[in-house]
């Protein structure tokens, strides 16, 4: 059984790709590899999420399940945010560190199974959650986010309708008492809740 991208140590053979992309009107270089999510391109869901975010520069942001880092790194650079990035996948974290250096971005990157190693709270939490890891993981990202948000802070996630957007929205309403669909694009939903 090959370990998936949401495993701690993927065992697929290395297959390094170099992506040159424009995100948030800035140019970036990202190294990717086998054993991480969406290695051939910045996945569409992440792009929709980035473009739908309404964030203020100088604020703090936590990227949960950061993968090789396209969300957190691009927000740190384009929006001048103080970004923390976590993932369970050590290969993804190594790539994130290299990609932060390649793009001259100073971000805090460390291993954490969801919020296990996360200390403190943030103005924003974002996630393109690992759907294949199962509904329980997605719902844990939602449920425990409220404990890591500052008052007035928000959780924003991207999830496809067919992969559980309606149940994720219901869970966010349950946890926060509010949830809005910020955007819908080709079956992807951007869902946002505020800690009131």
C-alpha positions as CSV (number, residue, x, y, z in Angstrom):
1,X,0.0,0.0,0.0
2,X,1.6,3.3,-1.1
3,X,1.3,5.9,1.5
4,X,-0.9,8.8,0.4
5,X,-0.1,12.5,0.5
6,X,-1.7,12.9,3.9
7,X,0.7,10.3,5.4
8,X,3.5,11.4,7.6
9,X,6.3,10.0,5.4
10,X,5.2,9.2,1.9
11,X,7.2,6.4,0.3
12,X,6.6,7.1,-3.4
13,X,9.8,7.5,-5.4
14,X,10.9,11.1,-5.8
15,X,9.7,12.9,-9.0
16,X,10.7,16.6,-8.6
17,X,8.8,19.2,-10.7
18,X,9.4,22.9,-10.9
19,X,6.3,25.0,-11.3
20,X,6.5,28.7,-12.4
21,X,3.2,30.3,-11.7
22,X,1.5,33.7,-11.2
23,X,-0.6,33.9,-8.0
24,X,-2.1,37.1,-6.6
25,X,-0.3,39.0,-9.4
26,X,3.1,37.8,-8.2
27,X,5.5,35.3,-9.9
28,X,6.4,32.3,-7.9
29,X,8.6,29.2,-8.3
30,X,7.5,26.0,-6.5
31,X,9.3,22.7,-6.3
32,X,6.9,19.7,-6.0
33,X,7.4,16.0,-5.7
34,X,5.6,12.7,-5.8
35,X,3.8,11.9,-2.5
36,X,2.5,15.5,-2.1
37,X,-0.9,16.9,-3.2
38,X,-1.2,18.2,-6.8
39,X,2.4,18.0,-7.8
40,X,1.9,18.9,-11.5
41,X,0.1,22.3,-11.0
42,X,-1.4,24.5,-8.4
43,X,-4.8,22.8,-8.1
44,X,-7.9,24.7,-9.2
45,X,-9.4,24.7,-5.7
46,X,-6.4,26.4,-4.2
47,X,-6.5,29.1,-6.9
48,X,-10.2,29.7,-6.3
49,X,-9.5,29.9,-2.5
50,X,-6.6,32.4,-3.0
51,X,-8.6,34.7,-5.3
52,X,-11.7,34.6,-3.0
53,X,-9.8,35.5,0.2
54,X,-10.4,38.9,1.8
55,X,-7.4,39.3,4.0
56,X,-5.6,42.4,5.5
57,X,-1.8,42.8,5.3
58,X,0.1,42.5,8.5
59,X,-2.4,40.0,10.0
60,X,-1.6,36.5,11.1
61,X,-2.6,33.4,9.1
62,X,-2.4,29.7,9.7
63,X,-2.4,27.4,6.6
64,X,-3.6,23.9,7.7
65,X,-2.4,21.1,5.4
66,X,-0.1,23.4,3.6
67,X,1.4,20.8,1.2
68,X,4.4,22.3,-0.7
69,X,3.2,25.8,0.3
70,X,1.5,27.6,-2.5
71,X,-1.2,29.2,-0.3
72,X,0.8,30.3,2.7
73,X,3.8,31.4,0.7
74,X,1.9,33.4,-1.9
75,X,-0.1,35.1,0.9
76,X,3.0,35.9,2.9
77,X,4.6,37.5,-0.2
78,X,1.7,39.2,-1.9
79,X,-0.3,40.3,1.2
80,X,2.7,40.8,3.6
81,X,1.1,38.5,6.2
82,X,2.6,36.7,9.1
83,X,2.1,33.1,8.0
84,X,2.3,29.8,9.8
85,X,2.1,26.6,7.8
86,X,1.5,23.1,9.1
87,X,1.2,19.7,7.5
88,X,1.6,16.1,8.6
89,X,3.6,15.2,5.5
90,X,7.4,15.6,6.1
91,X,8.1,15.6,2.4
92,X,5.6,18.4,1.8
93,X,7.2,20.4,4.7
94,X,10.7,20.0,3.2
95,X,9.4,21.3,-0.1
96,X,7.6,24.2,1.7
97,X,10.8,25.2,3.3
98,X,12.7,25.1,0.0
99,X,9.9,27.0,-1.7
100,X,9.8,29.7,1.0
101,X,13.6,30.2,0.4
102,X,13.2,30.2,-3.4
103,X,10.6,32.9,-3.2
104,X,12.4,34.9,-0.5
105,X,9.5,34.5,2.0
106,X,9.8,34.3,5.7
107,X,7.2,31.9,7.1
108,X,6.9,29.6,10.1
109,X,6.7,26.0,8.9
110,X,6.4,22.9,11.1
111,X,4.9,19.5,11.3
112,X,1.6,19.1,13.0
113,X,-1.3,16.6,12.7
114,X,-3.9,19.3,12.1
115,X,-3.7,21.5,15.3
116,X,-1.7,19.1,17.6
117,X,1.5,21.2,17.6
118,X,-0.2,24.6,17.0
119,X,0.1,27.1,19.8
120,X,-1.6,30.5,20.0
121,X,-4.3,32.0,17.8
122,X,-4.6,33.7,14.4
123,X,-6.6,36.2,12.5
124,X,-7.2,33.8,9.7
125,X,-7.1,30.1,9.2
126,X,-7.3,28.6,5.7
127,X,-7.3,25.1,4.4
128,X,-7.7,23.1,1.3
129,X,-8.4,20.0,3.4
130,X,-7.2,16.5,2.4
131,X,-10.5,15.1,1.3
132,X,-9.1,11.6,0.8
133,X,-8.0,11.5,4.4
134,X,-11.7,11.3,5.2
135,X,-14.6,13.3,6.6
136,X,-13.4,13.0,10.2
137,X,-10.2,14.9,9.3
138,X,-12.1,17.6,7.4
139,X,-14.5,18.0,10.3
140,X,-11.6,18.2,12.9
141,X,-10.1,21.0,10.9
142,X,-13.4,22.8,11.2
143,X,-14.2,21.9,14.8
144,X,-10.9,22.8,16.3
145,X,-10.2,25.9,14.3
146,X,-12.4,28.0,16.6
147,X,-9.9,27.4,19.4
148,X,-7.1,28.8,17.3
149,X,-8.8,31.9,16.0
150,X,-8.7,35.4,17.5
151,X,-12.1,37.1,18.1
152,X,-13.4,38.3,14.8
153,X,-11.1,35.9,13.0
154,X,-12.2,33.6,10.2
155,X,-11.9,30.1,8.9
156,X,-12.0,29.8,5.1
157,X,-11.9,26.4,3.3
158,X,-12.3,25.1,-0.2
159,X,-14.2,22.0,-0.9
160,X,-16.0,20.5,-3.9
161,X,-19.7,20.0,-3.7
162,X,-19.4,16.4,-4.6
163,X,-16.7,15.9,-1.9
164,X,-18.8,17.2,0.9
165,X,-19.3,20.9,0.7
166,X,-22.9,20.8,2.0
167,X,-21.9,18.7,5.1
168,X,-18.8,20.9,5.7
169,X,-21.0,24.0,5.5
170,X,-23.4,22.5,8.1
171,X,-20.5,21.6,10.3
172,X,-19.2,25.2,10.1
173,X,-22.6,26.6,11.0
174,X,-22.8,24.2,13.9
175,X,-19.3,25.2,15.2
176,X,-19.4,29.0,14.5
177,X,-23.1,29.8,14.3
178,X,-22.5,31.2,10.8
179,X,-21.1,30.2,7.4
180,X,-21.2,31.9,4.1
181,X,-20.5,30.6,0.6
182,X,-18.0,33.2,-0.5
183,X,-17.7,31.8,-4.0
184,X,-18.7,28.8,-6.2
185,X,-16.6,27.9,-9.2
186,X,-16.8,24.7,-11.2
187,X,-18.2,22.8,-8.3
188,X,-15.7,24.2,-5.8
189,X,-17.2,26.0,-2.8
190,X,-15.3,28.6,-0.7
191,X,-16.8,28.5,2.7
192,X,-16.1,31.1,5.4
193,X,-17.1,31.3,9.1
194,X,-16.3,34.1,11.6
195,X,-15.5,33.7,15.3
196,X,-17.9,36.2,16.8
